[in-house]
């Protein structure tokens, strides 16, 4: 069964919350950067502090985006290749 964007948004936010909790930090999805593709939606995230201040000293490094496909499957995309390439390899 296909999901809609609001459901994908919730799934992405839960995934980002889990990633942040694992390292004891606070991360947020940057909704203005979300990209819709044929496969689903690609969500980008960063530390809350960076999003609020824009100070690159607070930015994350090595955090690949989250793909939520149209069936609700959540995938963490790698950082070593462009996300567009990673989606094609799935």
N, CA, C and O atoms as a GROMACS GRO file, in nm:
protein
  360
    1UNK      N    1   0.084  -0.118   0.000
    1UNK     CA    2   0.000   0.000   0.000
    1UNK      C    3   0.089   0.125   0.000
    1UNK      O    4   0.184   0.134   0.078
    2UNK      N    5   0.058   0.216  -0.084
    2UNK     CA    6   0.138   0.339  -0.097
    2UNK      C    7   0.105   0.435   0.018
    2UNK      O    8  -0.007   0.440   0.067
    3UNK      N    9   0.207   0.511   0.057
    3UNK     CA   10   0.187   0.613   0.160
    3UNK      C   11   0.192   0.750   0.094
    3UNK      O   12   0.238   0.766  -0.019
    4UNK      N   13   0.145   0.848   0.167
    4UNK     CA   14   0.148   0.986   0.120
    4UNK      C   15   0.256   1.064   0.194
    4UNK      O   16   0.313   1.015   0.292
    5UNK      N   17   0.284   1.184   0.147
    5UNK     CA   18   0.391   1.264   0.205
    5UNK      C   19   0.379   1.284   0.356
    5UNK      O   20   0.479   1.271   0.426
    6UNK      N   21   0.260   1.316   0.409
    6UNK     CA   22   0.254   1.336   0.556
    6UNK      C   23   0.301   1.214   0.634
    6UNK      O   24   0.364   1.228   0.739
    7UNK      N   25   0.270   1.095   0.584
    7UNK     CA   26   0.316   0.973   0.651
    7UNK      C   27   0.468   0.958   0.638
    7UNK      O   28   0.535   0.920   0.734
    8UNK      N   29   0.520   0.988   0.521
    8UNK     CA   30   0.665   0.980   0.499
    8UNK      C   31   0.738   1.078   0.590
    8UNK      O   32   0.844   1.046   0.643
    9UNK      N   33   0.682   1.195   0.607
    9UNK     CA   34   0.741   1.297   0.694
    9UNK      C   35   0.752   1.246   0.837
    9UNK      O   36   0.856   1.263   0.901
   10UNK      N   37   0.648   1.184   0.887
   10UNK     CA   38   0.649   1.129   1.023
   10UNK      C   39   0.754   1.020   1.035
   10UNK      O   40   0.828   1.015   1.133
   11UNK      N   41   0.762   0.932   0.936
   11UNK     CA   42   0.861   0.825   0.939
   11UNK      C   43   1.003   0.880   0.938
   11UNK      O   44   1.090   0.831   1.011
   12UNK      N   45   1.027   0.981   0.857
   12UNK     CA   46   1.161   1.042   0.852
   12UNK      C   47   1.196   1.108   0.985
   12UNK      O   48   1.308   1.094   1.034
   13UNK      N   49   1.101   1.178   1.043
   13UNK     CA   50   1.126   1.244   1.171
   13UNK      C   51   1.157   1.142   1.280
   13UNK      O   52   1.244   1.165   1.364
   14UNK      N   53   1.086   1.030   1.280
   14UNK     CA   54   1.113   0.923   1.378
   14UNK      C   55   1.253   0.866   1.359
   14UNK      O   56   1.324   0.839   1.456
   15UNK      N   57   1.292   0.847   1.235
   15UNK     CA   58   1.425   0.793   1.207
   15UNK      C   59   1.534   0.890   1.253
   15UNK      O   60   1.632   0.849   1.315
   16UNK      N   61   1.516   1.016   1.224
   16UNK     CA   62   1.614   1.117   1.267
   16UNK      C   63   1.618   1.126   1.420
   16UNK      O   64   1.725   1.141   1.478
   17UNK      N   65   1.503   1.117   1.484
   17UNK     CA   66   1.500   1.117   1.631
   17UNK      C   67   1.578   0.998   1.686
   17UNK      O   68   1.649   1.011   1.786
   18UNK      N   69   1.565   0.882   1.623
   18UNK     CA   70   1.636   0.762   1.668
   18UNK      C   71   1.787   0.778   1.650
   18UNK      O   72   1.865   0.739   1.737
   19UNK      N   73   1.828   0.836   1.539
   19UNK     CA   74   1.970   0.860   1.515
   19UNK      C   75   2.025   0.955   1.622
   19UNK      O   76   2.132   0.931   1.678
   20UNK      N   77   1.952   1.062   1.648
   20UNK     CA   78   1.995   1.160   1.748
   20UNK      C   79   2.001   1.099   1.888
   20UNK      O   80   2.096   1.123   1.962
   21UNK      N   81   1.902   1.020   1.922
   21UNK     CA   82   1.899   0.957   2.054
   21UNK      C   83   2.016   0.863   2.074
   21UNK      O   84   2.070   0.852   2.184
   22UNK      N   85   2.057   0.795   1.967
   22UNK     CA   86   2.168   0.700   1.976
   22UNK      C   87   2.300   0.769   2.011
   22UNK      O   88   2.390   0.706   2.067
   23UNK      N   89   2.311   0.896   1.978
   23UNK     CA   90   2.435   0.970   2.008
   23UNK      C   91   2.414   1.080   2.112
   23UNK      O   92   2.505   1.157   2.141
   24UNK      N   93   2.293   1.087   2.168
   24UNK     CA   94   2.265   1.184   2.272
   24UNK      C   95   2.265   1.328   2.225
   24UNK      O   96   2.316   1.417   2.293
   25UNK      N   97   2.208   1.351   2.107
   25UNK     CA   98   2.206   1.486   2.052
   25UNK      C   99   2.065   1.520   2.006
   25UNK      O  100   1.972   1.441   2.027
   26UNK      N  101   2.048   1.634   1.945
   26UNK     CA  102   1.918   1.681   1.898
   26UNK      C  103   1.931   1.718   1.751
   26UNK      O  104   1.995   1.817   1.716
   27UNK      N  105   1.869   1.638   1.664
   27UNK     CA  106   1.873   1.661   1.520
   27UNK      C  107   1.732   1.692   1.472
   27UNK      O  108   1.633   1.652   1.533
   28UNK      N  109   1.724   1.765   1.360
   28UNK     CA  110   1.594   1.798   1.301
   28UNK      C  111   1.599   1.778   1.150
   28UNK      O  112   1.703   1.794   1.086
   29UNK      N  113   1.483   1.743   1.096
   29UNK     CA  114   1.467   1.734   0.951
   29UNK      C  115   1.456   1.876   0.897
   29UNK      O  116   1.387   1.961   0.954
   30UNK      N  117   1.524   1.902   0.786
   30UNK     CA  118   1.518   2.034   0.722
   30UNK      C  119   1.414   2.022   0.610
   30UNK      O  120   1.448   1.988   0.496
   31UNK      N  121   1.290   2.050   0.643
   31UNK     CA  122   1.180   2.023   0.551
   31UNK      C  123   1.188   2.102   0.421
   31UNK      O  124   1.140   2.056   0.318
   32UNK      N  125   1.247   2.219   0.424
   32UNK     CA  126   1.260   2.299   0.301
   32UNK      C  127   1.350   2.233   0.198
   32UNK      O  128   1.346   2.269   0.080
   33UNK      N  129   1.430   2.136   0.241
   33UNK     CA  130   1.523   2.069   0.150
   33UNK      C  131   1.472   1.933   0.104
   33UNK      O  132   1.541   1.865   0.027
   34UNK      N  133   1.355   1.892   0.149
   34UNK     CA  134   1.301   1.761   0.111
   34UNK      C  135   1.279   1.756  -0.040
   34UNK      O  136   1.230   1.851  -0.101
   35UNK      N  137   1.316   1.642  -0.098
   35UNK     CA  138   1.304   1.622  -0.243
   35UNK      C  139   1.211   1.504  -0.269
   35UNK      O  140   1.229   1.397  -0.212
   36UNK      N  141   1.112   1.524  -0.355
   36UNK     CA  142   1.026   1.415  -0.397
   36UNK      C  143   1.084   1.352  -0.523
   36UNK      O  144   1.122   1.423  -0.616
   37UNK      N  145   1.092   1.220  -0.524
   37UNK     CA  146   1.142   1.146  -0.639
   37UNK      C  147   1.039   1.040  -0.678
   37UNK      O  148   0.938   1.023  -0.610
   38UNK      N  149   1.065   0.970  -0.786
   38UNK     CA  150   0.976   0.861  -0.825
   38UNK      C  151   0.972   0.752  -0.719
   38UNK      O  152   0.871   0.684  -0.702
   39UNK      N  153   1.083   0.736  -0.646
   39UNK     CA  154   1.093   0.631  -0.545
   39UNK      C  155   1.023   0.669  -0.415
   39UNK      O  156   0.973   0.582  -0.343
   40UNK      N  157   1.018   0.798  -0.385
   40UNK     CA  158   0.960   0.844  -0.259
   40UNK      C  159   1.009   0.984  -0.227
   40UNK      O  160   1.007   1.073  -0.312
   41UNK      N  161   1.052   1.004  -0.102
   41UNK     CA  162   1.096   1.135  -0.057
   41UNK      C  163   1.233   1.123   0.009
   41UNK      O  164   1.259   1.028   0.083
   42UNK      N  165   1.319   1.219  -0.019
   42UNK     CA  166   1.452   1.224   0.041
   42UNK      C  167   1.450   1.339   0.142
   42UNK      O  168   1.423   1.454   0.107
   43UNK      N  169   1.480   1.305   0.267
   43UNK     CA  170   1.480   1.402   0.376
   43UNK      C  171   1.622   1.425   0.423
   43UNK      O  172   1.700   1.331   0.442
   44UNK      N  173   1.655   1.551   0.442
   44UNK     CA  174   1.788   1.589   0.491
   44UNK      C  175   1.772   1.638   0.634
   44UNK      O  176   1.668   1.692   0.672
   45UNK      N  177   1.876   1.620   0.713
   45UNK     CA  178   1.870   1.662   0.853
   45UNK      C  179   2.006   1.715   0.898
   45UNK      O  180   2.109   1.692   0.834
   46UNK      N  181   2.002   1.786   1.010
   46UNK     CA  182   2.124   1.838   1.069
   46UNK      C  183   2.096   1.863   1.216
   46UNK      O  184   1.985   1.838   1.264
   47UNK      N  185   2.196   1.911   1.288
   47UNK     CA  186   2.175   1.939   1.430
   47UNK      C  187   2.078   2.056   1.444
   47UNK      O  188   2.076   2.147   1.362
   48UNK      N  189   1.998   2.051   1.549
   48UNK     CA  190   1.904   2.161   1.573
   48UNK      C  191   1.980   2.293   1.586
   48UNK      O  192   1.936   2.396   1.536
   49UNK      N  193   2.094   2.288   1.655
   49UNK     CA  194   2.172   2.410   1.677
   49UNK      C  195   2.217   2.472   1.544
   49UNK      O  196   2.210   2.593   1.526
   50UNK      N  197   2.264   2.387   1.451
   50UNK     CA  198   2.305   2.440   1.320
   50UNK      C  199   2.186   2.500   1.246
   50UNK      O  200   2.197   2.608   1.188
   51UNK      N  201   2.074   2.430   1.246
   51UNK     CA  202   1.956   2.479   1.174
   51UNK      C  203   1.910   2.613   1.231
   51UNK      O  204   1.868   2.701   1.157
   52UNK      N  205   1.919   2.628   1.362
   52UNK     CA  206   1.874   2.753   1.424
   52UNK      C  207   1.974   2.868   1.410
   52UNK      O  208   1.933   2.983   1.399
   53UNK      N  209   2.105   2.837   1.409
   53UNK     CA  210   2.205   2.944   1.409
   53UNK      C  211   2.276   2.962   1.276
   53UNK      O  212   2.323   3.071   1.245
   54UNK      N  213   2.284   2.855   1.195
   54UNK     CA  214   2.359   2.861   1.070
   54UNK      C  215   2.509   2.856   1.090
   54UNK      O  216   2.585   2.873   0.995
   55UNK      N  217   2.553   2.833   1.212
   55UNK     CA  218   2.696   2.828   1.244
   55UNK      C  219   2.751   2.691   1.205
   55UNK      O  220   2.714   2.589   1.264
   56UNK      N  221   2.840   2.689   1.105
   56UNK     CA  222   2.891   2.562   1.054
   56UNK      C  223   2.970   2.482   1.156
   56UNK      O  224   2.993   2.363   1.137
   57UNK      N  225   3.012   2.546   1.264
   57UNK     CA  226   3.079   2.471   1.371
   57UNK      C  227   2.983   2.375   1.439
   57UNK      O  228   3.025   2.280   1.505
   58UNK      N  229   2.853   2.398   1.423
   58UNK     CA  230   2.751   2.313   1.482
   58UNK      C  231   2.692   2.213   1.383
   58UNK      O  232   2.605   2.134   1.420
   59UNK      N  233   2.738   2.217   1.259
   59UNK     CA  234   2.683   2.130   1.155
   59UNK      C  235   2.735   1.987   1.171
   59UNK      O  236   2.846   1.965   1.219
   60UNK      N  237   2.652   1.893   1.130
   60UNK     CA  238   2.694   1.753   1.128
   60UNK      C  239   2.780   1.728   1.006
   60UNK      O  240   2.773   1.800   0.906
   61UNK      N  241   2.861   1.626   1.015
   61UNK     CA  242   2.941   1.580   0.900
   61UNK      C  243   2.917   1.430   0.886
   61UNK      O  244   2.915   1.358   0.986
   62UNK      N  245   2.898   1.384   0.763
   62UNK     CA  246   2.880   1.241   0.740
   62UNK      C  247   2.739   1.191   0.765
   62UNK      O  248   2.718   1.071   0.781
   63UNK      N  249   2.644   1.280   0.767
   63UNK     CA  250   2.505   1.239   0.788
   63UNK      C  251   2.434   1.231   0.653
   63UNK      O  252   2.396   1.333   0.595
   64UNK      N  253   2.418   1.110   0.604
   64UNK     CA  254   2.349   1.090   0.478
   64UNK      C  255   2.199   1.114   0.493
   64UNK      O  256   2.146   1.100   0.603
   65UNK      N  257   2.132   1.149   0.386
   65UNK     CA  258   1.988   1.174   0.392
   65UNK      C  259   1.910   1.045   0.416
   65UNK      O  260   1.964   0.935   0.408
   66UNK      N  261   1.783   1.062   0.445
   66UNK     CA  262   1.690   0.952   0.471
   66UNK      C  263   1.595   0.942   0.352
   66UNK      O  264   1.534   1.041   0.312
   67UNK      N  265   1.584   0.822   0.296
   67UNK     CA  266   1.485   0.796   0.191
   67UNK      C  267   1.367   0.723   0.254
   67UNK      O  268   1.385   0.621   0.320
   68UNK      N  269   1.248   0.776   0.232
   68UNK     CA  270   1.126   0.704   0.268
   68UNK      C  271   1.058   0.672   0.136
   68UNK      O  272   1.013   0.761   0.065
   69UNK      N  273   1.052   0.542   0.104
   69UNK     CA  274   0.994   0.507  -0.025
   69UNK      C  275   0.842   0.510  -0.017
   69UNK      O  276   0.785   0.527   0.090
   70UNK      N  277   0.779   0.493  -0.130
   70UNK     CA  278   0.634   0.509  -0.139
   70UNK      C  279   0.555   0.398  -0.071
   70UNK      O  280   0.432   0.402  -0.065
   71UNK      N  281   0.626   0.298  -0.020
   71UNK     CA  282   0.563   0.191   0.057
   71UNK      C  283   0.592   0.205   0.206
   71UNK      O  284   0.549   0.121   0.286
   72UNK      N  285   0.663   0.311   0.245
   72UNK     CA  286   0.691   0.336   0.385
   72UNK      C  287   0.820   0.277   0.436
   72UNK      O  288   0.846   0.282   0.557
   73UNK      N  289   0.902   0.222   0.348
   73UNK     CA  290   1.031   0.168   0.390
   73UNK      C  291   1.128   0.283   0.408
   73UNK      O  292   1.142   0.368   0.320
   74UNK      N  293   1.196   0.285   0.522
   74UNK     CA  294   1.290   0.392   0.555
   74UNK      C  295   1.432   0.340   0.533
   74UNK      O  296   1.469   0.234   0.583
   75UNK      N  297   1.511   0.416   0.458
   75UNK     CA  298   1.649   0.377   0.429
   75UNK      C  299   1.742   0.495   0.457
   75UNK      O  300   1.714   0.608   0.418
   76UNK      N  301   1.851   0.466   0.524
   76UNK     CA  302   1.956   0.567   0.543
   76UNK      C  303   2.048   0.560   0.423
   76UNK      O  304   2.109   0.456   0.396
   77UNK      N  305   2.060   0.669   0.351
   77UNK     CA  306   2.144   0.671   0.232
   77UNK      C  307   2.289   0.699   0.270
   77UNK      O  308   2.316   0.769   0.368
   78UNK      N  309   2.383   0.645   0.193
   78UNK     CA  310   2.525   0.663   0.225
   78UNK      C  311   2.571   0.806   0.195
   78UNK      O  312   2.502   0.882   0.128
   79UNK      N  313   2.688   0.838   0.246
   79UNK     CA  314   2.742   0.972   0.224
   79UNK      C  315   2.854   0.975   0.121
   79UNK      O  316   2.894   1.082   0.077
   80UNK      N  317   2.905   0.859   0.083
   80UNK     CA  318   3.019   0.854  -0.007
   80UNK      C  319   2.986   0.876  -0.153
   80UNK      O  320   3.075   0.894  -0.236
   81UNK      N  321   2.857   0.875  -0.184
   81UNK     CA  322   2.812   0.897  -0.322
   81UNK      C  323   2.692   0.991  -0.318
   81UNK      O  324   2.627   1.002  -0.215
   82UNK      N  325   2.662   1.057  -0.429
   82UNK     CA  326   2.544   1.144  -0.431
   82UNK      C  327   2.416   1.064  -0.401
   82UNK      O  328   2.406   0.947  -0.438
   83UNK      N  329   2.322   1.128  -0.336
   83UNK     CA  330   2.200   1.056  -0.300
   83UNK      C  331   2.125   1.007  -0.425
   83UNK      O  332   2.060   0.903  -0.422
   84UNK      N  333   2.135   1.082  -0.534
   84UNK     CA  334   2.069   1.040  -0.658
   84UNK      C  335   2.124   0.907  -0.707
   84UNK      O  336   2.050   0.822  -0.756
   85UNK      N  337   2.254   0.888  -0.694
   85UNK     CA  338   2.318   0.763  -0.733
   85UNK      C  339   2.278   0.652  -0.638
   85UNK      O  340   2.249   0.540  -0.681
   86UNK      N  341   2.276   0.681  -0.509
   86UNK     CA  342   2.240   0.581  -0.408
   86UNK      C  343   2.100   0.526  -0.431
   86UNK      O  344   2.077   0.406  -0.416
   87UNK      N  345   2.007   0.612  -0.467
   87UNK     CA  346   1.870   0.567  -0.491
   87UNK      C  347   1.865   0.471  -0.609
   87UNK      O  348   1.792   0.372  -0.605
   88UNK      N  349   1.940   0.498  -0.712
   88UNK     CA  350   1.942   0.411  -0.830
   88UNK      C  351   2.001   0.275  -0.799
   88UNK      O  352   1.969   0.177  -0.866
   89UNK      N  353   2.086   0.267  -0.698
   89UNK     CA  354   2.150   0.141  -0.661
   89UNK      C  355   2.064   0.058  -0.567
   89UNK      O  356   2.098  -0.057  -0.539
   90UNK      N  357   1.957   0.113  -0.518
   90UNK     CA  358   1.870   0.040  -0.424
   90UNK      C  359   1.795  -0.069  -0.496
   90UNK      O  360   1.717  -0.141  -0.435
   0.00000   0.00000   0.00000
